C-alpha cells in the first residue's frame, strides 16, 4: 500500500513498469543521499538476534534524527547480497540485513510529503485481563 501511495504521489501508474523500475532503482544510489550504509549480520544469529538488530537499526535512525539527519532504511539491497558481499569483501559468515540512506531530506521533493496510513491499535493488539 505504501509503495502504491508513493507511486501515485509521483504520478506513476500501475501500468508504467519502466517508471516503477526507475523509481525502485533509486534505492541503489541511496536516493541521492551523501552516505549509504550497508548493515550485515552473522549467519549463525537466530530469530531473537534479528529482533535485537531491528532495535539497533531504529536506534541508529533515532540518533541520526537527534543530530539533524534523516534516514531511509532499505530492504531492496537484500536481493543483491552476493554482489554486495563481493564488492565489500564481506566474510562468508556475514549476510546483508539492509541498506540505509543517511543525509538531509529534501523537503521540496514530492516523495518526502507522503504521509502513510496507520493501522489503529485495535487492528493488531488484543488486551487481556483487568484494567
Backbone as XML, in Angstrom:
<?xml version="1.0"?>
<chain id="A" units="angstrom">
  <residue number="1" name="UNK">
    <atom name="N" x="0.829" y="-1.193" z="0.000"/>
    <atom name="CA" x="0.000" y="0.000" z="0.000"/>
    <atom name="C" x="0.869" y="1.250" z="0.000"/>
  </residue>
  <residue number="2" name="UNK">
    <atom name="N" x="1.897" y="1.266" z="0.821"/>
    <atom name="CA" x="2.779" y="2.435" z="0.882"/>
    <atom name="C" x="3.448" y="2.664" z="-0.473"/>
  </residue>
  <residue number="3" name="UNK">
    <atom name="N" x="3.916" y="1.587" z="-1.087"/>
    <atom name="CA" x="4.553" y="1.709" z="-2.395"/>
    <atom name="C" x="3.613" y="2.292" z="-3.437"/>
  </residue>
  <residue number="4" name="UNK">
    <atom name="N" x="2.388" y="1.784" z="-3.472"/>
    <atom name="CA" x="1.425" y="2.315" z="-4.456"/>
    <atom name="C" x="1.076" y="3.763" z="-4.146"/>
  </residue>
  <residue number="5" name="UNK">
    <atom name="N" x="0.971" y="4.107" z="-2.864"/>
    <atom name="CA" x="0.697" y="5.512" z="-2.496"/>
    <atom name="C" x="1.844" y="6.413" z="-2.947"/>
  </residue>
  <residue number="6" name="UNK">
    <atom name="N" x="3.064" y="5.933" z="-2.783"/>
    <atom name="CA" x="4.228" y="6.709" z="-3.223"/>
    <atom name="C" x="4.204" y="6.881" z="-4.736"/>
  </residue>
  <residue number="7" name="UNK">
    <atom name="N" x="3.957" y="5.797" z="-5.450"/>
    <atom name="CA" x="3.907" y="5.888" z="-6.913"/>
    <atom name="C" x="2.818" y="6.850" z="-7.363"/>
  </residue>
  <residue number="8" name="UNK">
    <atom name="N" x="1.659" y="6.813" z="-6.715"/>
    <atom name="CA" x="0.582" y="7.734" z="-7.078"/>
    <atom name="C" x="1.028" y="9.176" z="-6.871"/>
  </residue>
  <residue number="9" name="UNK">
    <atom name="N" x="1.713" y="9.435" z="-5.769"/>
    <atom name="CA" x="2.214" y="10.773" z="-5.478"/>
    <atom name="C" x="3.201" y="11.237" z="-6.549"/>
  </residue>
  <residue number="10" name="UNK">
    <atom name="N" x="3.971" y="10.286" z="-7.078"/>
    <atom name="CA" x="4.962" y="10.590" z="-8.113"/>
    <atom name="C" x="4.364" y="10.552" z="-9.520"/>
  </residue>
  <residue number="11" name="UNK">
    <atom name="N" x="3.073" y="10.243" z="-9.598"/>
    <atom name="CA" x="2.421" y="10.186" z="-10.902"/>
    <atom name="C" x="2.777" y="8.945" z="-11.702"/>
  </residue>
  <residue number="12" name="UNK">
    <atom name="N" x="3.128" y="7.871" z="-11.015"/>
    <atom name="CA" x="3.484" y="6.615" z="-11.677"/>
    <atom name="C" x="2.278" y="5.680" z="-11.591"/>
  </residue>
  <residue number="13" name="UNK">
    <atom name="N" x="1.699" y="5.339" z="-12.728"/>
    <atom name="CA" x="0.554" y="4.440" z="-12.773"/>
    <atom name="C" x="0.972" y="2.984" z="-12.715"/>
  </residue>
  <residue number="14" name="UNK">
    <atom name="N" x="0.006" y="2.117" z="-12.409"/>
    <atom name="CA" x="0.289" y="0.682" z="-12.281"/>
    <atom name="C" x="0.777" y="0.058" z="-13.584"/>
  </residue>
  <residue number="15" name="UNK">
    <atom name="N" x="0.434" y="0.636" z="-14.700"/>
    <atom name="CA" x="0.860" y="0.090" z="-15.986"/>
    <atom name="C" x="2.228" y="0.623" z="-16.424"/>
  </residue>
  <residue number="16" name="UNK">
    <atom name="N" x="2.750" y="1.592" z="-15.716"/>
    <atom name="CA" x="4.009" y="2.235" z="-16.118"/>
    <atom name="C" x="5.196" y="1.510" z="-15.495"/>
  </residue>
  <residue number="17" name="UNK">
    <atom name="N" x="5.472" y="0.326" z="-16.018"/>
    <atom name="CA" x="6.523" y="-0.540" z="-15.451"/>
    <atom name="C" x="7.909" y="0.099" z="-15.501"/>
  </residue>
  <residue number="18" name="UNK">
    <atom name="N" x="8.206" y="0.830" z="-16.561"/>
    <atom name="CA" x="9.540" y="1.430" z="-16.673"/>
    <atom name="C" x="9.761" y="2.477" z="-15.598"/>
  </residue>
  <residue number="19" name="UNK">
    <atom name="N" x="8.760" y="3.332" z="-15.363"/>
    <atom name="CA" x="8.926" y="4.359" z="-14.319"/>
    <atom name="C" x="8.969" y="3.723" z="-12.933"/>
  </residue>
  <residue number="20" name="UNK">
    <atom name="N" x="8.221" y="2.633" z="-12.713"/>
    <atom name="CA" x="8.301" y="1.901" z="-11.438"/>
    <atom name="C" x="9.716" y="1.364" z="-11.250"/>
  </residue>
  <residue number="21" name="UNK">
    <atom name="N" x="10.241" y="0.754" z="-12.289"/>
    <atom name="CA" x="11.605" y="0.205" z="-12.239"/>
    <atom name="C" x="12.618" y="1.321" z="-11.961"/>
  </residue>
  <residue number="22" name="UNK">
    <atom name="N" x="12.466" y="2.441" z="-12.649"/>
    <atom name="CA" x="13.387" y="3.565" z="-12.454"/>
    <atom name="C" x="13.326" y="4.088" z="-11.022"/>
  </residue>
  <residue number="23" name="UNK">
    <atom name="N" x="12.123" y="4.196" z="-10.466"/>
    <atom name="CA" x="11.978" y="4.681" z="-9.091"/>
    <atom name="C" x="12.598" y="3.688" z="-8.115"/>
  </residue>
  <residue number="24" name="UNK">
    <atom name="N" x="12.326" y="2.396" z="-8.318"/>
    <atom name="CA" x="12.907" y="1.371" z="-7.442"/>
    <atom name="C" x="14.435" y="1.394" z="-7.518"/>
  </residue>
  <residue number="25" name="UNK">
    <atom name="N" x="14.969" y="1.637" z="-8.704"/>
    <atom name="CA" x="16.423" y="1.667" z="-8.895"/>
    <atom name="C" x="17.085" y="2.782" z="-8.090"/>
  </residue>
  <residue number="26" name="UNK">
    <atom name="N" x="16.331" y="3.803" z="-7.717"/>
    <atom name="CA" x="16.905" y="4.891" z="-6.918"/>
    <atom name="C" x="17.401" y="4.399" z="-5.563"/>
  </residue>
  <residue number="27" name="UNK">
    <atom name="N" x="16.864" y="3.252" z="-5.088"/>
    <atom name="CA" x="17.368" y="2.651" z="-3.852"/>
    <atom name="C" x="18.874" y="2.472" z="-3.926"/>
  </residue>
  <residue number="28" name="UNK">
    <atom name="N" x="19.367" y="2.078" z="-5.093"/>
    <atom name="CA" x="20.744" y="1.635" z="-5.212"/>
    <atom name="C" x="21.748" y="2.771" z="-5.350"/>
  </residue>
  <residue number="29" name="UNK">
    <atom name="N" x="21.248" y="4.010" z="-5.359"/>
    <atom name="CA" x="22.148" y="5.153" z="-5.168"/>
    <atom name="C" x="21.749" y="5.885" z="-3.888"/>
  </residue>
  <residue number="30" name="UNK">
    <atom name="N" x="21.069" y="5.127" z="-3.007"/>
    <atom name="CA" x="20.664" y="5.643" z="-1.698"/>
    <atom name="C" x="19.841" y="6.929" z="-1.832"/>
  </residue>
  <residue number="31" name="UNK">
    <atom name="N" x="19.025" y="6.987" z="-2.889"/>
    <atom name="CA" x="18.144" y="8.130" z="-3.151"/>
    <atom name="C" x="18.912" y="9.449" z="-3.186"/>
  </residue>
  <residue number="32" name="UNK">
    <atom name="N" x="20.182" y="9.379" z="-3.574"/>
    <atom name="CA" x="20.995" y="10.585" z="-3.685"/>
    <atom name="C" x="21.591" y="11.065" z="-2.372"/>
  </residue>
  <residue number="33" name="UNK">
    <atom name="N" x="21.434" y="10.300" z="-1.305"/>
    <atom name="CA" x="21.995" y="10.690" z="-0.005"/>
    <atom name="C" x="23.524" y="10.681" z="-0.080"/>
  </residue>
  <residue number="34" name="UNK">
    <atom name="N" x="24.170" y="11.533" z="0.712"/>
    <atom name="CA" x="25.635" y="11.573" z="0.690"/>
    <atom name="C" x="26.287" y="10.364" z="1.347"/>
  </residue>
  <residue number="35" name="UNK">
    <atom name="N" x="25.524" y="9.642" z="2.187"/>
    <atom name="CA" x="26.074" y="8.471" z="2.874"/>
    <atom name="C" x="25.126" y="7.297" z="2.661"/>
  </residue>
  <residue number="36" name="UNK">
    <atom name="N" x="25.692" y="6.188" z="2.260"/>
    <atom name="CA" x="24.937" y="4.948" z="2.151"/>
    <atom name="C" x="25.540" y="3.930" z="3.097"/>
  </residue>
  <residue number="37" name="UNK">
    <atom name="N" x="24.706" y="3.323" z="3.899"/>
    <atom name="CA" x="25.162" y="2.335" z="4.876"/>
    <atom name="C" x="24.647" y="0.954" z="4.475"/>
  </residue>
  <residue number="38" name="UNK">
    <atom name="N" x="25.466" y="-0.055" z="4.644"/>
    <atom name="CA" x="25.049" y="-1.443" z="4.446"/>
    <atom name="C" x="25.232" y="-2.149" z="5.787"/>
  </residue>
  <residue number="39" name="UNK">
    <atom name="N" x="24.162" y="-2.764" z="6.270"/>
    <atom name="CA" x="24.196" y="-3.463" z="7.552"/>
    <atom name="C" x="24.206" y="-4.964" z="7.301"/>
  </residue>
  <residue number="40" name="UNK">
    <atom name="N" x="25.043" y="-5.666" z="8.044"/>
    <atom name="CA" x="25.153" y="-7.118" z="7.917"/>
    <atom name="C" x="24.986" y="-7.773" z="9.279"/>
  </residue>
  <residue number="41" name="UNK">
    <atom name="N" x="24.734" y="-9.071" z="9.240"/>
    <atom name="CA" x="24.624" y="-9.852" z="10.474"/>
    <atom name="C" x="25.295" y="-11.204" z="10.230"/>
  </residue>
  <residue number="42" name="UNK">
    <atom name="N" x="25.821" y="-11.778" z="11.274"/>
    <atom name="CA" x="26.428" y="-13.101" z="11.180"/>
    <atom name="C" x="25.324" y="-14.130" z="10.939"/>
  </residue>
  <residue number="43" name="UNK">
    <atom name="N" x="25.546" y="-15.021" z="10.001"/>
    <atom name="CA" x="24.538" y="-16.011" z="9.608"/>
    <atom name="C" x="24.096" y="-16.937" z="10.736"/>
  </residue>
  <residue number="44" name="UNK">
    <atom name="N" x="24.908" y="-17.109" z="11.775"/>
    <atom name="CA" x="24.533" y="-18.028" z="12.847"/>
    <atom name="C" x="23.532" y="-17.410" z="13.827"/>
  </residue>
  <residue number="45" name="UNK">
    <atom name="N" x="23.287" y="-16.124" z="13.712"/>
    <atom name="CA" x="22.377" y="-15.458" z="14.639"/>
    <atom name="C" x="20.943" y="-15.931" z="14.397"/>
  </residue>
  <residue number="46" name="UNK">
    <atom name="N" x="20.218" y="-16.121" z="15.471"/>
    <atom name="CA" x="18.865" y="-16.673" z="15.404"/>
    <atom name="C" x="17.802" y="-15.570" z="15.456"/>
  </residue>
  <residue number="47" name="UNK">
    <atom name="N" x="16.555" y="-15.973" z="15.479"/>
    <atom name="CA" x="15.411" y="-15.074" z="15.403"/>
    <atom name="C" x="15.470" y="-13.930" z="16.420"/>
  </residue>
  <residue number="48" name="UNK">
    <atom name="N" x="15.812" y="-14.204" z="17.659"/>
    <atom name="CA" x="15.897" y="-13.156" z="18.676"/>
    <atom name="C" x="16.929" y="-12.096" z="18.331"/>
  </residue>
  <residue number="49" name="UNK">
    <atom name="N" x="17.988" y="-12.516" z="17.678"/>
    <atom name="CA" x="19.025" y="-11.566" z="17.275"/>
    <atom name="C" x="18.514" y="-10.610" z="16.203"/>
  </residue>
  <residue number="50" name="UNK">
    <atom name="N" x="17.623" y="-11.098" z="15.340"/>
    <atom name="CA" x="17.040" y="-10.225" z="14.316"/>
    <atom name="C" x="16.164" y="-9.162" z="14.972"/>
  </residue>
  <residue number="51" name="UNK">
    <atom name="N" x="15.484" y="-9.534" z="16.046"/>
    <atom name="CA" x="14.693" y="-8.552" z="16.796"/>
    <atom name="C" x="15.630" y="-7.502" z="17.395"/>
  </residue>
  <residue number="52" name="UNK">
    <atom name="N" x="16.721" y="-7.945" z="17.994"/>
    <atom name="CA" x="17.716" y="-7.017" z="18.536"/>
    <atom name="C" x="18.265" y="-6.115" z="17.434"/>
  </residue>
  <residue number="53" name="UNK">
    <atom name="N" x="18.501" y="-6.695" z="16.265"/>
    <atom name="CA" x="19.049" y="-5.922" z="15.150"/>
    <atom name="C" x="18.069" y="-4.836" z="14.720"/>
  </residue>
  <residue number="54" name="UNK">
    <atom name="N" x="16.782" y="-5.168" z="14.700"/>
    <atom name="CA" x="15.769" y="-4.166" z="14.365"/>
    <atom name="C" x="15.794" y="-2.999" z="15.340"/>
  </residue>
  <residue number="55" name="UNK">
    <atom name="N" x="15.970" y="-3.315" z="16.622"/>
    <atom name="CA" x="16.058" y="-2.244" z="17.624"/>
    <atom name="C" x="17.331" y="-1.427" z="17.425"/>
  </residue>
  <residue number="56" name="UNK">
    <atom name="N" x="18.415" y="-2.091" z="17.074"/>
    <atom name="CA" x="19.665" y="-1.389" z="16.783"/>
    <atom name="C" x="19.473" y="-0.413" z="15.615"/>
  </residue>
  <residue number="57" name="UNK">
    <atom name="N" x="18.851" y="-0.900" z="14.534"/>
    <atom name="CA" x="18.610" y="-0.037" z="13.373"/>
    <atom name="C" x="17.745" y="1.170" z="13.750"/>
  </residue>
  <residue number="58" name="UNK">
    <atom name="N" x="16.724" y="0.917" z="14.552"/>
    <atom name="CA" x="15.876" y="2.031" z="14.982"/>
    <atom name="C" x="16.690" y="3.037" z="15.791"/>
  </residue>
  <residue number="59" name="UNK">
    <atom name="N" x="17.582" y="2.564" z="16.628"/>
    <atom name="CA" x="18.419" y="3.480" z="17.410"/>
    <atom name="C" x="19.361" y="4.284" z="16.525"/>
  </residue>
  <residue number="60" name="UNK">
    <atom name="N" x="19.878" y="3.673" z="15.468"/>
    <atom name="CA" x="20.703" y="4.421" z="14.507"/>
    <atom name="C" x="19.863" y="5.552" z="13.911"/>
  </residue>
  <residue number="61" name="UNK">
    <atom name="N" x="18.627" y="5.232" z="13.552"/>
    <atom name="CA" x="17.746" y="6.226" z="12.944"/>
    <atom name="C" x="17.375" y="7.334" z="13.925"/>
  </residue>
  <residue number="62" name="UNK">
    <atom name="N" x="17.087" y="6.972" z="15.164"/>
    <atom name="CA" x="16.753" y="7.967" z="16.193"/>
    <atom name="C" x="17.969" y="8.850" z="16.482"/>
  </residue>
  <residue number="63" name="UNK">
    <atom name="N" x="19.146" y="8.246" z="16.581"/>
    <atom name="CA" x="20.370" y="9.020" z="16.838"/>
    <atom name="C" x="20.639" y="9.993" z="15.687"/>
  </residue>
  <residue number="64" name="UNK">
    <atom name="N" x="20.414" y="9.534" z="14.463"/>
    <atom name="CA" x="20.606" y="10.423" z="13.307"/>
    <atom name="C" x="19.646" y="11.613" z="13.394"/>
  </residue>
  <residue number="65" name="UNK">
    <atom name="N" x="18.387" y="11.343" z="13.706"/>
    <atom name="CA" x="17.390" y="12.417" z="13.815"/>
    <atom name="C" x="17.795" y="13.420" z="14.889"/>
  </residue>
  <residue number="66" name="UNK">
    <atom name="N" x="18.314" y="12.904" z="15.996"/>
    <atom name="CA" x="18.729" y="13.775" z="17.108"/>
    <atom name="C" x="19.860" y="14.703" z="16.679"/>
  </residue>
  <residue number="67" name="UNK">
    <atom name="N" x="20.572" y="14.323" z="15.625"/>
    <atom name="CA" x="21.678" y="15.134" z="15.116"/>
    <atom name="C" x="21.303" y="15.885" z="13.839"/>
  </residue>
  <residue number="68" name="UNK">
    <atom name="N" x="19.989" y="15.972" z="13.586"/>
    <atom name="CA" x="19.504" y="16.737" z="12.445"/>
    <atom name="C" x="19.616" y="16.039" z="11.109"/>
  </residue>
  <residue number="69" name="UNK">
    <atom name="N" x="19.831" y="14.723" z="11.134"/>
    <atom name="CA" x="19.958" y="13.955" z="9.897"/>
    <atom name="C" x="18.717" y="13.099" z="9.669"/>
  </residue>
  <residue number="70" name="UNK">
    <atom name="N" x="18.517" y="12.717" z="8.436"/>
    <atom name="CA" x="17.396" y="11.861" z="8.074"/>
    <atom name="C" x="17.922" y="10.534" z="7.560"/>
  </residue>
  <residue number="71" name="UNK">
    <atom name="N" x="17.106" y="9.493" z="7.678"/>
    <atom name="CA" x="17.482" y="8.162" z="7.237"/>
    <atom name="C" x="16.352" y="7.538" z="6.430"/>
  </residue>
  <residue number="72" name="UNK">
    <atom name="N" x="16.706" y="6.537" z="5.679"/>
    <atom name="CA" x="15.722" y="5.727" z="4.963"/>
    <atom name="C" x="16.234" y="4.299" z="4.950"/>
  </residue>
  <residue number="73" name="UNK">
    <atom name="N" x="15.648" y="3.407" z="5.777"/>
    <atom name="CA" x="16.071" y="2.009" z="5.736"/>
    <atom name="C" x="15.590" y="1.378" z="4.433"/>
  </residue>
  <residue number="74" name="UNK">
    <atom name="N" x="16.408" y="0.494" z="3.864"/>
    <atom name="CA" x="16.135" y="-0.020" z="2.530"/>
    <atom name="C" x="16.346" y="-1.528" z="2.447"/>
  </residue>
  <residue number="75" name="UNK">
    <atom name="N" x="15.255" y="-2.264" z="2.373"/>
    <atom name="CA" x="15.333" y="-3.720" z="2.239"/>
    <atom name="C" x="15.728" y="-4.144" z="0.832"/>
  </residue>
  <residue number="76" name="UNK">
    <atom name="N" x="15.643" y="-3.242" z="-0.126"/>
    <atom name="CA" x="15.911" y="-3.583" z="-1.531"/>
    <atom name="C" x="17.291" y="-4.205" z="-1.735"/>
  </residue>
  <residue number="77" name="UNK">
    <atom name="N" x="18.231" y="-3.909" z="-0.868"/>
    <atom name="CA" x="19.595" y="-4.406" z="-1.048"/>
    <atom name="C" x="19.734" y="-5.907" z="-0.803"/>
  </residue>
  <residue number="78" name="UNK">
    <atom name="N" x="18.832" y="-6.495" z="-0.038"/>
    <atom name="CA" x="18.997" y="-7.902" z="0.345"/>
    <atom name="C" x="19.005" y="-8.838" z="-0.851"/>
  </residue>
  <residue number="79" name="UNK">
    <atom name="N" x="18.275" y="-8.506" z="-1.898"/>
    <atom name="CA" x="18.231" y="-9.399" z="-3.064"/>
    <atom name="C" x="19.561" y="-9.441" z="-3.830"/>
  </residue>
  <residue number="80" name="UNK">
    <atom name="N" x="20.451" y="-8.516" z="-3.522"/>
    <atom name="CA" x="21.744" y="-8.471" z="-4.201"/>
    <atom name="C" x="22.896" y="-8.769" z="-3.249"/>
  </residue>
  <residue number="81" name="UNK">
    <atom name="N" x="22.628" y="-9.622" z="-2.261"/>
    <atom name="CA" x="23.623" y="-9.945" z="-1.237"/>
    <atom name="C" x="24.955" y="-10.394" z="-1.838"/>
  </residue>
  <residue number="82" name="UNK">
    <atom name="N" x="24.924" y="-11.293" z="-2.801"/>
    <atom name="CA" x="26.180" y="-11.835" z="-3.353"/>
    <atom name="C" x="27.011" y="-10.750" z="-4.020"/>
  </residue>
  <residue number="83" name="UNK">
    <atom name="N" x="26.370" y="-9.866" z="-4.743"/>
    <atom name="CA" x="27.086" y="-8.777" z="-5.422"/>
    <atom name="C" x="27.690" y="-7.828" z="-4.391"/>
  </residue>
  <residue number="84" name="UNK">
    <atom name="N" x="26.879" y="-7.477" z="-3.389"/>
    <atom name="CA" x="27.354" y="-6.565" z="-2.334"/>
    <atom name="C" x="28.497" y="-7.213" z="-1.564"/>
  </residue>
  <residue number="85" name="UNK">
    <atom name="N" x="28.342" y="-8.468" z="-1.211"/>
    <atom name="CA" x="29.385" y="-9.175" z="-0.454"/>
    <atom name="C" x="30.703" y="-9.166" z="-1.220"/>
  </residue>
  <residue number="86" name="UNK">
    <atom name="N" x="30.625" y="-9.393" z="-2.527"/>
    <atom name="CA" x="31.840" y="-9.404" z="-3.348"/>
    <atom name="C" x="32.490" y="-8.019" z="-3.372"/>
  </residue>
  <residue number="87" name="UNK">
    <atom name="N" x="31.703" y="-6.977" z="-3.583"/>
    <atom name="CA" x="32.260" y="-5.631" z="-3.683"/>
    <atom name="C" x="32.771" y="-5.087" z="-2.354"/>
  </residue>
  <residue number="88" name="UNK">
    <atom name="N" x="32.151" y="-5.512" z="-1.265"/>
    <atom name="CA" x="32.584" y="-5.029" z="0.059"/>
    <atom name="C" x="33.513" y="-6.014" z="0.759"/>
  </residue>
  <residue number="89" name="UNK">
    <atom name="N" x="33.861" y="-7.102" z="0.077"/>
    <atom name="CA" x="34.720" y="-8.152" z="0.659"/>
    <atom name="C" x="34.181" y="-8.626" z="2.004"/>
  </residue>
  <residue number="90" name="UNK">
    <atom name="N" x="32.873" y="-8.890" z="2.052"/>
    <atom name="CA" x="32.263" y="-9.386" z="3.287"/>
    <atom name="C" x="32.692" y="-10.829" z="3.518"/>
  </residue>
  <residue number="91" name="UNK">
    <atom name="N" x="32.967" y="-11.176" z="4.762"/>
    <atom name="CA" x="33.281" y="-12.577" z="5.049"/>
    <atom name="C" x="32.053" y="-13.454" z="4.762"/>
  </residue>
  <residue number="92" name="UNK">
    <atom name="N" x="32.288" y="-14.704" z="4.433"/>
    <atom name="CA" x="31.221" y="-15.649" z="4.075"/>
    <atom name="C" x="30.138" y="-15.745" z="5.157"/>
  </residue>
  <residue number="93" name="UNK">
    <atom name="N" x="30.532" y="-15.589" z="6.417"/>
    <atom name="CA" x="29.557" y="-15.751" z="7.503"/>
    <atom name="C" x="28.636" y="-14.535" z="7.691"/>
  </residue>
  <residue number="94" name="UNK">
    <atom name="N" x="28.856" y="-13.477" z="6.944"/>
    <atom name="CA" x="28.021" y="-12.280" z="7.042"/>
    <atom name="C" x="26.968" y="-12.251" z="5.936"/>
  </residue>
  <residue number="95" name="UNK">
    <atom name="N" x="25.756" y="-11.769" z="6.275"/>
    <atom name="CA" x="24.723" y="-11.575" z="5.266"/>
    <atom name="C" x="24.153" y="-10.174" z="5.397"/>
  </residue>
  <residue number="96" name="UNK">
    <atom name="N" x="23.679" y="-9.643" z="4.299"/>
    <atom name="CA" x="23.139" y="-8.281" z="4.273"/>
    <atom name="C" x="21.759" y="-8.258" z="4.935"/>
  </residue>
  <residue number="97" name="UNK">
    <atom name="N" x="21.583" y="-7.337" z="5.863"/>
    <atom name="CA" x="20.288" y="-7.111" z="6.514"/>
    <atom name="C" x="19.505" y="-6.063" z="5.736"/>
  </residue>
  <residue number="98" name="UNK">
    <atom name="N" x="20.151" y="-4.940" z="5.470"/>
    <atom name="CA" x="19.508" y="-3.856" z="4.732"/>
    <atom name="C" x="20.543" y="-2.790" z="4.401"/>
  </residue>
  <residue number="99" name="UNK">
    <atom name="N" x="20.123" y="-1.846" z="3.623"/>
    <atom name="CA" x="20.895" y="-0.637" z="3.393"/>
    <atom name="C" x="20.186" y="0.507" z="4.097"/>
  </residue>
  <residue number="100" name="UNK">
    <atom name="N" x="20.830" y="1.641" z="4.170"/>
    <atom name="CA" x="20.193" y="2.814" z="4.772"/>
    <atom name="C" x="20.827" y="4.068" z="4.184"/>
  </residue>
  <residue number="101" name="UNK">
    <atom name="N" x="19.974" y="4.951" z="3.699"/>
    <atom name="CA" x="20.428" y="6.258" z="3.236"/>
    <atom name="C" x="20.524" y="7.172" z="4.450"/>
  </residue>
  <residue number="102" name="UNK">
    <atom name="N" x="21.557" y="8.007" z="4.485"/>
    <atom name="CA" x="21.778" y="8.931" z="5.595"/>
    <atom name="C" x="22.148" y="10.292" z="5.030"/>
  </residue>
  <residue number="103" name="UNK">
    <atom name="N" x="21.425" y="11.295" z="5.432"/>
    <atom name="CA" x="21.710" y="12.643" z="4.950"/>
    <atom name="C" x="20.612" y="13.604" z="5.373"/>
  </residue>
  <residue number="104" name="UNK">
    <atom name="N" x="20.357" y="14.587" z="4.555"/>
    <atom name="CA" x="19.302" y="15.568" z="4.818"/>
    <atom name="C" x="18.202" y="15.387" z="3.789"/>
  </residue>
  <residue number="105" name="UNK">
    <atom name="N" x="16.975" y="15.150" z="4.263"/>
    <atom name="CA" x="15.838" y="15.002" z="3.359"/>
    <atom name="C" x="15.578" y="16.324" z="2.654"/>
  </residue>
  <residue number="106" name="UNK">
    <atom name="N" x="15.162" y="16.243" z="1.409"/>
    <atom name="CA" x="14.796" y="17.423" z="0.640"/>
    <atom name="C" x="13.316" y="17.685" z="0.860"/>
  </residue>
  <residue number="107" name="UNK">
    <atom name="N" x="12.964" y="18.703" z="1.639"/>
    <atom name="CA" x="11.552" y="18.946" z="1.925"/>
    <atom name="C" x="10.750" y="19.320" z="0.679"/>
  </residue>
  <residue number="108" name="UNK">
    <atom name="N" x="11.413" y="19.732" z="-0.382"/>
    <atom name="CA" x="10.723" y="20.093" z="-1.622"/>
    <atom name="C" x="10.433" y="18.878" z="-2.493"/>
  </residue>
  <residue number="109" name="UNK">
    <atom name="N" x="11.071" y="17.753" z="-2.214"/>
    <atom name="CA" x="10.853" y="16.546" z="-3.018"/>
    <atom name="C" x="9.475" y="15.978" z="-2.701"/>
  </residue>
  <residue number="110" name="UNK">
    <atom name="N" x="8.678" y="15.771" z="-3.730"/>
    <atom name="CA" x="7.296" y="15.332" z="-3.532"/>
    <atom name="C" x="7.209" y="14.025" z="-2.749"/>
  </residue>
  <residue number="111" name="UNK">
    <atom name="N" x="8.165" y="13.108" z="-2.960"/>
    <atom name="CA" x="8.110" y="11.838" z="-2.244"/>
    <atom name="C" x="8.250" y="12.000" z="-0.730"/>
  </residue>
  <residue number="112" name="UNK">
    <atom name="N" x="8.866" y="13.090" z="-0.306"/>
    <atom name="CA" x="9.013" y="13.331" z="1.127"/>
    <atom name="C" x="7.759" y="13.929" z="1.758"/>
  </residue>
  <residue number="113" name="UNK">
    <atom name="N" x="6.741" y="14.148" z="0.967"/>
    <atom name="CA" x="5.474" y="14.656" z="1.516"/>
    <atom name="C" x="4.497" y="13.525" z="1.810"/>
  </residue>
  <residue number="114" name="UNK">
    <atom name="N" x="4.877" y="12.298" z="1.487"/>
    <atom name="CA" x="3.992" y="11.153" z="1.710"/>
    <atom name="C" x="3.762" y="10.947" z="3.206"/>
  </residue>
  <residue number="115" name="UNK">
    <atom name="N" x="2.508" y="10.892" z="3.582"/>
    <atom name="CA" x="2.122" y="10.550" z="4.948"/>
    <atom name="C" x="1.394" y="9.215" z="4.856"/>
  </residue>
  <residue number="116" name="UNK">
    <atom name="N" x="1.976" y="8.200" z="5.452"/>
    <atom name="CA" x="1.399" y="6.863" z="5.344"/>
    <atom name="C" x="0.234" y="6.686" z="6.304"/>
  </residue>
  <residue number="117" name="UNK">
    <atom name="N" x="-0.691" y="5.815" z="5.902"/>
    <atom name="CA" x="-1.812" y="5.495" z="6.771"/>
    <atom name="C" x="-1.317" y="4.627" z="7.922"/>
  </residue>
  <residue number="118" name="UNK">
    <atom name="N" x="-1.985" y="4.755" z="9.042"/>
    <atom name="CA" x="-1.623" y="3.958" z="10.218"/>
    <atom name="C" x="-2.796" y="3.068" z="10.601"/>
  </residue>
  <residue number="119" name="UNK">
    <atom name="N" x="-2.491" y="1.816" z="10.851"/>
    <atom name="CA" x="-3.483" y="0.874" z="11.339"/>
    <atom name="C" x="-3.833" y="1.255" z="12.771"/>
  </residue>
  <residue number="120" name="UNK">
    <atom name="N" x="-5.113" y="1.293" z="13.132"/>
    <atom name="CA" x="-5.442" y="1.590" z="14.530"/>
    <atom name="C" x="-4.929" y="0.464" z="15.440"/>
  </residue>
  <residue number="121" name="UNK">
    <atom name="N" x="-4.588" y="0.802" z="16.641"/>
    <atom name="CA" x="-4.051" y="-0.176" z="17.595"/>
    <atom name="C" x="-4.977" y="-1.381" z="17.705"/>
  </residue>
  <residue number="122" name="UNK">
    <atom name="N" x="-6.271" y="-1.166" z="17.682"/>
    <atom name="CA" x="-7.222" y="-2.270" z="17.801"/>
    <atom name="C" x="-7.105" y="-3.270" z="16.653"/>
  </residue>
  <residue number="123" name="UNK">
    <atom name="N" x="-6.465" y="-2.880" z="15.557"/>
    <atom name="CA" x="-6.294" y="-3.766" z="14.418"/>
    <atom name="C" x="-5.184" y="-4.785" z="14.583"/>
  </residue>
  <residue number="124" name="UNK">
    <atom name="N" x="-4.294" y="-4.595" z="15.566"/>
    <atom name="CA" x="-3.184" y="-5.539" z="15.723"/>
    <atom name="C" x="-2.857" y="-5.881" z="17.169"/>
  </residue>
  <residue number="125" name="UNK">
    <atom name="N" x="-3.660" y="-5.387" z="18.122"/>
    <atom name="CA" x="-3.401" y="-5.659" z="19.547"/>
    <atom name="C" x="-4.672" y="-6.181" z="20.209"/>
  </residue>
  <residue number="126" name="UNK">
    <atom name="N" x="-4.494" y="-7.173" z="21.051"/>
    <atom name="CA" x="-5.599" y="-7.657" z="21.882"/>
    <atom name="C" x="-5.176" y="-7.530" z="23.325"/>
  </residue>
  <residue number="127" name="UNK">
    <atom name="N" x="-5.992" y="-6.904" z="24.145"/>
    <atom name="CA" x="-5.718" y="-6.740" z="25.565"/>
    <atom name="C" x="-6.487" y="-7.793" z="26.344"/>
  </residue>
  <residue number="128" name="UNK">
    <atom name="N" x="-5.827" y="-8.437" z="27.291"/>
    <atom name="CA" x="-6.450" y="-9.463" z="28.128"/>
    <atom name="C" x="-6.322" y="-9.048" z="29.584"/>
  </residue>
  <residue number="129" name="UNK">
    <atom name="N" x="-7.295" y="-9.440" z="30.378"/>
    <atom name="CA" x="-7.219" y="-9.193" z="31.808"/>
    <atom name="C" x="-7.914" y="-7.906" z="32.207"/>
  </residue>
  <residue number="130" name="UNK">
    <atom name="N" x="-7.760" y="-7.567" z="33.471"/>
    <atom name="CA" x="-8.398" y="-6.377" z="34.031"/>
    <atom name="C" x="-7.602" y="-5.125" z="33.668"/>
  </residue>
  <residue number="131" name="UNK">
    <atom name="N" x="-8.352" y="-4.075" z="33.554"/>
    <atom name="CA" x="-7.686" y="-2.843" z="33.543"/>
    <atom name="C" x="-7.483" y="-2.011" z="32.424"/>
  </residue>
</chain>
